[in-house]
Amino acid sequence: MREKHVRFSSKNTFYPPRTSSPLYIPLFPRRNSSRDGIKTPPPLPTPTTPHTPPAHCRPPLSRISSAQPKALPHKLLACEISPLLTVDLNRHLGVITSELPGAPTSCLIEPAITPPQTSISLVIPDLPWIIPISATFNGEHVAVTDVFDSVYEFLRASVKEEDFIGLETQKRKERAAQEYFRRCAKLQGRRGYREEKRQGVKKVDFLLGRTKFGGLSPTSMPDVWRLLTF
């Protein structure tokens, strides 16, 4: 089998390797396409057993700011050696908590930041994107579930042409394309596979496989937090 090669161009197209039967995969979704091939996730179930990732998968302590922030993240969002929740940002929290829970479901509606904030923003190391988080759950403060829901929706979005502005190198784009192939391969033979493949590269692919939630660390701006992944 020939090794797959992917090239990004300035045009809104995504070209897979040449084969005996040429296949076209769009890098950017069509205007009339649906927003997401994944079905609406189930409601949050009641947790059962905690899960701790292996030591080599934990976020490096060097990436966590040593400064004492005026605001503090919720215990489920804090940078910890043994996080209470192991969250794969590729999957909706409603699915994750049924398999890898570590705290009562009621904690998910508590304020994400103390003192409570009506809105915050997240930045991702090495990526130029900003994820806005608003008080969607109750309209009063950003809840823990608001953070996970917003991050999931943001990363599940297909890449648009303007999303490439500020990306470092062509190599990162090629590696993101490889992650796209791996992600689709995991869905092959399952419901939603064709729609997922048709939507092309998504923002989550630019995490280059580091899709586990590692916590929120402070930045120099009080309402902006760094999203760590591993």
Summary of the structure (lengths in Angstrom):
residues: 230
radius of gyration: 18.4
end to end distance: 31.1
largest distance: 59.9
contacts: 618
relative contact order: 0.21
helix: 26%
strand: 16%
